[in-house]
């Protein structure tokens, strides 16, 4: 992570908003009928959400708006990088898995990183929704939120996209690979 305090400088904020706007305009198919001005207004009144988006961007997530909740009026951002975010790979699933490793511990866990960044890990349902917007994780994979019944037995689940299909797999929660990270979501 790049920031120790959850506040962006004016320069960081402006640069982030420019990046988000350019990505929004480049990928209008991800968010038809939404207007950037409305989203920017909401972002400018949510410095904590901007900080989280900045962290998503800094770790390679390429966050973009993928919809709006009609009940709450919140905009939904997902990591839309072609592959699992580079700055969030080689990590195990959660703190318990990290502490259980005797040798060769990774530097962090997906759950801890998401919490530190102020974002949620994608669920399997979120991941499938993301794949309707493009083809993501064709070479990498991403941890997703794991049901307690699986996690309680030491496992965790991850997804990827191969052969035109979303695959859901399991692994020990303490495993980690250079090609596996996690994707996040943020409501603003």
Secondary structure, 3 states (H helix, E strand, C coil): CCCCCCCCCHHHHHHHHHHHHHHHHHCHHHCCCCCHHHHHHHHHCCHHHHHHHHHHHHCCCCEEEEEECCCCCCEEEEECCCCCCHHHCCCECCHHHHHHCCCCCCCCEHHHHHHHHCCEECCHHHHHHHHCCCCCCCCCEEECCCCHHHHCCCEEEEEEEECCEEEEEEEECCCCCCCEEECEEEEC
